[in-house]
């Protein structure tokens, strides 16, 4: 059976639940719920195992806080003996409009501290990512407040749709590969 590590980036704690910065947690929650799984507390992360179409998905939400996500990523990748190419990190992205998702087989951290820590721990930026656009509708100097804020009411239909689509993207990558997923989803607006 093929095995995948799905890493949703976010911050633990109720004060961060369903904020822009926790889009990765929300996507992993949706994927696990869709497949009837549930999370338990594991080392450095909340962990769920999902089996679907002959594949095993180890889904984690690091409890290390966003800026130290690399330690949880590496621990679970090594523990479960998962190849780097069979990982997918789901992350919020300020540089993408609210209605966009970008899938990449590798690439820079683009200033995202969670990705920066993973890159530092792994020694490479060549690992798959799903970048979940959160927009950049904030006044100058208010970036931190914006990413840690809840979604605006009018954004929720788009966000709910993107979360559902992101769960589908995880399935597409596992069955058809990342190139197909990039081709099918990167140009769409949600």
N, C-alpha and C positions, 0 to 999 in steps of 0.2 A: 504494500500500500504506500502511495506517495504521502508524504507528511509535509505540512506547511506551518509556518509560524506567522500568525497575524498579530501585529503589535499596534494597538490603538494608543496614541499619545494623549496625555491629559494630566491633570492634577487630581489627587485623591481628596475626598472631603466634600461635604454637602455644599459648602460655599462656592465650589467650582462646578457643581453638577450642571450640565446643559448650558455651559458658557461656550463662547466661540472657541476658546483655547482647548476645550474638551471634546471637540468634534470627533477626534479619533476614538475616544471612549464610547461616544454615542453610536458610531458606526459598528464597532465591535460588539456592543450590547445588542444591536439590531440583528447582526449576523448570527450570534449565538442564540438569541430568542427565536429567530426564524427556524432554526434547526433543533429546537427543543432542548438546548443545553442550559447549563447554569454555571455561574462562577463560584469558586471557592478561594479561600485565602491561601496563597502559595508563597514561596520565597520571592521576595522583591516585587510581587505582582498578584493581582487577582487573576485566576487562571480558569479557563474552561476548555474542555476537549469536545470537539464536534466531529462526527463521522458523517460523510456525505459522498455518495457516488464512488465508493471505494477509496476515498481519501480521508486523511486525518488532519484536522486543523487544531493546532494548539493556539488558543487565543488568549492574549494577555493584555492587562491594563496595569502598567507599572505603578507601584505604590511609592516610588522613589521621588516623586515630583518630576515635572517635565524636564528640568535642566539636568537631571541625572538618569535619564531613561536608558542610556547605553548599558549600564550594569545589568538591568533586568533583561534587556534584549539578548545580550551575550550569554547570560546564565541559561536562559530557556532554550536558546539556539543550540548551545553545547549540550545541555542536559538531554534534550530530545533528539540530538544528532540530526539537525535539520541543516541542509545546505543553504548558504546565503541567498542563492537564487530562488529558493523556495520560501523566502520571507516576504512579507508585505507590511510596510509601516504606513499607518494612516495618520495624517497630520493636518492641522489647520494651516491655511496659507493666506496671509494678508495681501499678497501680490496678485491673487486671483480674484476676479469678480465673484460675487455671491452665487451666481448661477453656473459656475464652472467647477469642473473636476479635472485634474491632470494626473495621468498615470505615467510614471517614468521608471525605466529599468535601472537607473542610477542617476547621479548628479549631485550638485552641491547642496549644502544645508540652507542656502539662500538667507542666511541670518537667523534661522530658527534654532533656538538654543537646545531643544530636544534632539533635533537632527544632528546638531553640532556635537553633542555628547556621544551619540551613537557612532558617528564618524570617528571621533577621537578614540573610543574604545575598540572599534573594529579595525581602525587603521585604513579605512577606505570609505569612499562615498558611493561605491558601486553596489548598491542594494536597492531593491524595488520599493517605490513609494507611491502612495495615492495622496495627492495634495487636494485638500477639501477647501475650496475658495470660501473665505469669510468676508470678503470685501474690505474696504478701507475707508468707511464713512465715519471718520473721526477728525476733530480739530487737531491742528499741529500741537505736538507735545503730549497727546493723550493716547498714544498707542497702547501702553500697558493697560490702561483702564478699559479701552475698547476690547482688546482680546479677552480680558477677564470678565466682560459683561455678558449678560443674557442676550438672546436674539430679540430684535424688535418684533412686535406682534405681526407686522406685515411681512416679515421675512419667513415666518414659520412654515407656510405651505411649501416654499422652495426648499427649505432645510429638510423637512420631513421627506420630500420626494428624493432629495440628494442622498439622504441616509439609506433609503430603500435601494436606490440605484447603486450605492457604494457596496451594499451587501451582495447585490448581483455581480458587481465587478469582481469581488473576491472569488465568486464561483466561476466566472468567466476565465480569470487568470489560472485557476486550478485545473480547469478542463481544457481550455483552448490556448493558454499561454498569454504572456504579457503583451506580446506584439499585437495579437488580436484584440485584446482589451483596449490598448492604446488607440488602435484604429477605430474601434466601435464607439468609444466614449469620449476621447479627448476633444473632439470638435463640437460635441453636443452642448446645448444650453438646457438647464433643468428648471 
